[in-house]
Amino acid sequence: MGKRDLDQFIEERSKRKNEFSGTYWEKQKNEWLEYLSRFYEKVKLWLKDYEDNEMVAYNFVPVDIYEENIGQYKADKLILTIANEQISFEPVGTILIGDAKGRIDMKGKNGTVKFLLVDKDANGSIVKIVVNDEPDKQGVHKNLQWKIATPPPSVKYLELNRDSFSDAVLDIIND
């Protein structure tokens, strides 16, 4: 025991970290940014009917996000103005507790709505504890979609579509 064992432990962990640090985490980040971009495209599609009368305006602002293993990177925050009411869509990240692979917080004067990127069949939050310091080597997530998360303590996932999105927007901006 002693220093020799500590040296061996650190060397083994260093090899594992180097094995996943570059390519794997870069792939995770890029996948997350792609899902984020698709989310914004859906928002614009759902609000397209209101663009002609200039009741909707979009402004994308780059923000810095820091996540363990990925590091610091830039992502777009959407500032949406609807009938002179401002809403921000703030990307939180992709390395989250629980089963979500991404989160965006929609904030308005009356509160926050959380959008989670989860398995398309998920109906509520599942927290798994896995004792493993190696990430899933596949790196690409299939069957993910954005859903609305209800507030805790009993978090449920609601389907995200034009109607549920419209309801969520009204909840945070309507007097």
Secondary structure as GFF3:
##gff-version 3
##sequence-region A 1 175
A	DSSP	alpha_helix	3	21	.	.	.	ID=ss1
A	DSSP	alpha_helix	23	46	.	.	.	ID=ss2
A	DSSP	three_ten_helix	48	50	.	.	.	ID=ss3
A	DSSP	beta_strand	56	67	.	.	.	ID=ss4
A	DSSP	beta_strand	71	82	.	.	.	ID=ss5
A	DSSP	beta_strand	85	93	.	.	.	ID=ss6
A	DSSP	beta_strand	102	108	.	.	.	ID=ss7
A	DSSP	beta_strand	111	119	.	.	.	ID=ss8
A	DSSP	beta_strand	144	149	.	.	.	ID=ss9
A	DSSP	beta_strand	157	159	.	.	.	ID=ss10
A	DSSP	alpha_helix	162	173	.	.	.	ID=ss11
###
